C-alpha cells in the first residue's frame, strides 16, 4: 500500500511538471501583456482540469451561489494541504493568488509565480505591508484574488482551521469587494502535510459559498467580519468530515 502511494505521488508530480512545461508558453502571454491578466485564471483552470484526471484524482466543484461573471471577489479557502493550490485552479472566476514567497525559488515555476501572482514574506513586516498595497492595486486593476487567510499550512489539527490573518479582510473592506468563503474539506486526507508527502485515495471537493459582503464593516469591525467568514468555512469542514463524504 505504501509503495503504491509513493508511486502515485511521484507520478502525480511528474504530471504536474509535464503540464507546467506544456502550459508555460501560454503563461508568457499574461506575463508579457499585462492587460491580458484574465488569461492567468483561464490557463490555471485548464491546467487543473487536466492535472486531476491525468493524476487519477477525481474532483468535484460546488457553487452554493451564482458568482457574477464580471464581478470581482476575494476568495478565501482553508489551507491544510499543498493540493489546495492546484484545487483553487478550478475556480470558475479568473483570479490571481496572494501567497508565500517560498515558491519563488523553484526554477522557472518561481519566475512564473512571481510575475503573475503576489508573493509575501510573512516574516517581514515590510513585505506584508507591501503585499497589502499590491493587493489593493490589483483590485483597482480589475483582478480577483485568492488569499489563504490562515497564512499558510499552519493548523496543528485539521480539519480545524487556524486563526485568520487580517490582510484579505482589510483589502475587502477598503475596496468594498465581497469575500467568497471556500471550503476544501478533504485535501488534508488526500495529501497530508507530513513527511514524506504521499497521495492517498479520495475525491477533491472545492465548495464555493455565497459571497459575504463587507458592506457595513469598517476596520473597527474587522474581527467580526473575519469571524463571519471563518464560521462559514469551519461549519462546512465539520459537517463534511463528520459524515466523511469524499
C-alpha positions as CSV (number, residue, x, y, z in Angstrom):
1,X,0.0,0.0,0.0
2,X,2.8,2.4,1.0
3,X,4.7,1.6,-2.2
4,X,1.6,2.2,-4.3
5,X,1.0,5.6,-2.6
6,X,4.7,6.6,-3.2
7,X,4.4,5.6,-6.9
8,X,1.2,7.6,-7.3
9,X,2.8,10.6,-5.6
10,X,5.8,10.6,-8.0
11,X,3.5,10.0,-11.0
12,X,1.3,13.0,-9.9
13,X,4.4,15.2,-9.5
14,X,5.6,14.1,-13.0
15,X,2.2,15.1,-14.5
16,X,2.3,18.4,-12.7
17,X,5.7,19.3,-14.1
18,X,4.9,18.0,-17.6
19,X,1.7,20.1,-17.7
20,X,3.6,23.1,-16.5
21,X,6.1,22.7,-19.3
22,X,3.3,22.4,-21.8
23,X,1.3,25.4,-20.5
24,X,4.3,27.7,-19.8
25,X,4.4,29.2,-23.3
26,X,0.7,30.2,-22.8
27,X,1.5,31.7,-19.4
28,X,4.1,34.0,-21.1
29,X,1.2,35.9,-22.7
30,X,-0.2,37.5,-19.5
31,X,3.4,37.9,-18.3
32,X,4.4,40.0,-21.4
33,X,1.0,41.6,-22.0
34,X,-0.2,42.8,-18.6
35,X,-3.7,43.7,-19.8
36,X,-4.3,40.0,-20.5
37,X,-4.2,39.1,-16.8
38,X,-7.5,37.2,-17.1
39,X,-5.7,34.6,-19.1
40,X,-3.9,33.6,-15.9
41,X,-7.1,32.3,-14.4
42,X,-8.2,30.6,-17.6
43,X,-4.9,28.8,-18.1
44,X,-4.8,27.8,-14.4
45,X,-8.3,26.3,-14.9
46,X,-7.2,24.3,-18.0
47,X,-4.2,23.1,-16.1
48,X,-6.2,21.9,-13.1
49,X,-8.9,20.3,-15.2
50,X,-6.2,18.2,-16.9
51,X,-4.0,17.7,-13.9
52,X,-6.5,15.9,-11.7
53,X,-7.9,13.4,-14.2
54,X,-4.4,12.5,-15.5
55,X,-3.2,12.1,-11.9
56,X,-6.2,9.7,-11.2
57,X,-7.6,12.1,-8.6
58,X,-11.4,12.7,-9.1
59,X,-12.7,16.2,-8.3
60,X,-15.9,18.0,-7.8
61,X,-16.6,21.7,-7.8
62,X,-19.7,23.0,-6.0
63,X,-21.0,26.6,-6.2
64,X,-23.6,27.3,-3.4
65,X,-24.5,30.6,-5.1
66,X,-24.1,32.1,-8.6
67,X,-21.0,34.2,-9.0
68,X,-21.4,37.2,-11.3
69,X,-19.4,36.8,-14.4
70,X,-17.8,40.2,-14.4
71,X,-17.7,40.9,-10.7
72,X,-14.6,40.9,-8.5
73,X,-14.1,38.8,-5.5
74,X,-11.6,37.8,-2.9
75,X,-11.6,34.0,-2.5
76,X,-10.7,32.8,1.0
77,X,-10.1,29.0,1.2
78,X,-9.0,26.9,4.2
79,X,-5.4,25.6,3.7
80,X,-4.4,22.2,5.0
81,X,-2.6,20.6,2.1
82,X,-0.3,21.5,-0.9
83,X,-3.0,20.1,-3.0
84,X,-5.2,23.2,-2.2
85,X,-3.2,25.4,-4.6
86,X,-4.0,23.4,-7.8
87,X,-7.5,22.8,-6.4
88,X,-8.1,26.5,-6.4
89,X,-7.1,26.5,-10.1
90,X,-10.6,25.0,-10.5
91,X,-12.0,28.4,-9.5
92,X,-14.8,29.4,-12.0
93,X,-13.7,33.0,-11.6
94,X,-10.4,34.2,-13.1
95,X,-8.2,35.2,-10.2
96,X,-4.5,35.6,-9.1
97,X,-3.0,34.2,-6.0
98,X,-1.6,36.0,-3.0
99,X,0.8,33.6,-1.3
100,X,4.1,33.0,0.4
101,X,7.3,33.6,-1.5
102,X,8.7,30.1,-0.9
103,X,7.8,29.1,-4.5
104,X,9.8,32.0,-6.0
105,X,12.9,29.9,-5.6
106,X,11.7,27.0,-7.8
107,X,13.4,27.3,-11.2
108,X,11.2,28.6,-14.0
109,X,8.0,27.9,-11.9
110,X,9.1,30.6,-9.4
111,X,9.6,33.1,-12.3
112,X,6.1,32.5,-13.5
113,X,4.6,32.6,-10.0
114,X,6.4,35.9,-9.1
115,X,5.4,37.6,-12.4
116,X,1.7,36.6,-12.4
117,X,0.8,36.5,-8.7
118,X,1.5,38.4,-5.5
119,X,4.1,37.0,-3.1
120,X,4.7,37.8,0.5
121,X,7.5,37.0,3.0
122,X,5.4,36.6,6.2
123,X,8.5,37.0,8.4
124,X,9.0,40.6,7.1
125,X,6.7,43.4,8.2
126,X,7.7,45.5,5.2
127,X,6.9,42.6,2.8
128,X,3.5,42.1,4.5
129,X,2.6,45.8,4.2
130,X,3.8,45.8,0.6
131,X,1.6,42.8,-0.2
132,X,-1.4,44.7,1.1
133,X,-0.6,47.6,-1.2
134,X,-0.1,45.3,-4.2
135,X,-3.4,43.6,-3.4
136,X,-5.2,46.9,-3.3
137,X,-3.6,47.9,-6.6
138,X,-4.6,44.5,-8.2
139,X,-8.2,45.2,-7.2
140,X,-8.0,48.6,-8.8
141,X,-6.8,46.9,-12.0
142,X,-9.9,44.7,-12.1
143,X,-8.4,41.5,-10.7
144,X,-9.9,39.0,-8.3
145,X,-7.7,37.5,-5.6
146,X,-7.2,34.1,-3.9
147,X,-5.9,34.6,-0.4
148,X,-5.4,31.7,2.1
149,X,-6.5,33.6,5.2
150,X,-4.7,31.2,7.7
151,X,-1.4,32.5,6.2
152,X,-0.2,29.0,5.1
153,X,-0.5,25.4,6.2
154,X,-0.2,26.2,9.9
155,X,-3.0,24.4,11.8
156,X,-1.8,21.6,14.0
157,X,-5.2,20.0,14.0
158,X,-7.1,19.8,10.6
159,X,-9.9,20.0,9.8
160,X,-9.9,22.8,12.5
161,X,-8.6,26.0,11.0
162,X,-6.0,28.3,12.5
163,X,-7.0,31.9,13.2
164,X,-7.3,34.1,10.2
165,X,-4.9,36.9,9.3
166,X,-6.2,40.4,8.7
167,X,-4.9,41.0,5.1
168,X,-7.8,39.7,3.0
169,X,-10.4,41.4,5.2
170,X,-8.6,44.8,5.2
171,X,-8.5,44.7,1.4
172,X,-12.2,43.7,1.2
173,X,-13.3,46.5,3.5
174,X,-11.0,49.1,1.9
175,X,-12.2,48.3,-1.7
176,X,-15.7,47.0,-0.8
177,X,-15.1,43.7,-2.6
178,X,-17.0,40.7,-1.3
179,X,-15.2,37.7,0.1
180,X,-16.2,34.3,-1.1
181,X,-15.5,31.6,1.6
182,X,-14.2,28.4,0.0
183,X,-14.2,25.0,1.8
184,X,-11.7,22.4,0.6
185,X,-12.7,19.6,3.0
186,X,-10.7,16.5,2.2
187,X,-7.3,17.5,0.7
188,X,-5.7,17.1,4.2
189,X,-6.6,13.4,3.9
190,X,-5.7,13.0,0.2
191,X,-2.3,14.7,0.6
192,X,-1.5,15.2,4.3
193,X,1.1,17.8,5.3
194,X,3.6,15.3,6.7
195,X,6.9,13.9,5.7
196,X,7.2,12.1,3.3
197,X,4.4,13.6,1.2
198,X,2.2,10.8,-0.1
199,X,-1.1,10.8,-2.1
200,X,-4.0,8.9,-0.7
201,X,-7.2,7.8,-2.4
202,X,-10.0,10.4,-2.3
203,X,-12.0,13.0,-4.2
204,X,-11.0,16.6,-4.2
205,X,-14.0,18.8,-3.4
206,X,-14.0,22.6,-3.7
207,X,-17.1,24.3,-2.3
208,X,-17.6,28.0,-3.2
209,X,-20.0,29.6,-0.7
210,X,-22.2,32.6,-1.2
211,X,-20.2,35.9,-1.2
212,X,-20.0,37.7,2.2
213,X,-20.3,41.4,1.6
214,X,-18.1,43.9,3.5
215,X,-21.0,46.4,3.5
216,X,-21.4,48.0,6.9
217,X,-18.0,46.9,8.0
218,X,-15.0,49.1,8.9
219,X,-11.6,48.4,10.2
220,X,-13.2,48.7,13.7
221,X,-15.4,45.7,12.9
222,X,-12.8,43.7,11.1
223,X,-12.7,40.9,13.7
224,X,-16.5,40.5,13.3
225,X,-16.1,40.2,9.5
226,X,-13.3,37.6,10.0
227,X,-15.5,35.5,12.3
228,X,-18.4,35.6,9.9
229,X,-16.3,34.1,7.1
230,X,-14.4,31.8,9.4
231,X,-17.6,30.3,10.7
232,X,-19.0,29.6,7.2
233,X,-15.9,27.5,6.3
234,X,-15.4,25.8,9.6
235,X,-19.1,24.7,9.8
236,X,-18.7,23.1,6.3
237,X,-15.5,21.5,7.3
238,X,-17.0,20.0,10.4
239,X,-20.1,18.7,8.5
240,X,-18.1,17.2,5.6
241,X,-15.6,15.5,7.8
242,X,-18.1,14.2,10.3
243,X,-20.0,12.5,7.5
244,X,-16.7,11.6,5.8
245,X,-18.1,12.4,2.3
246,X,-15.3,12.5,-0.2
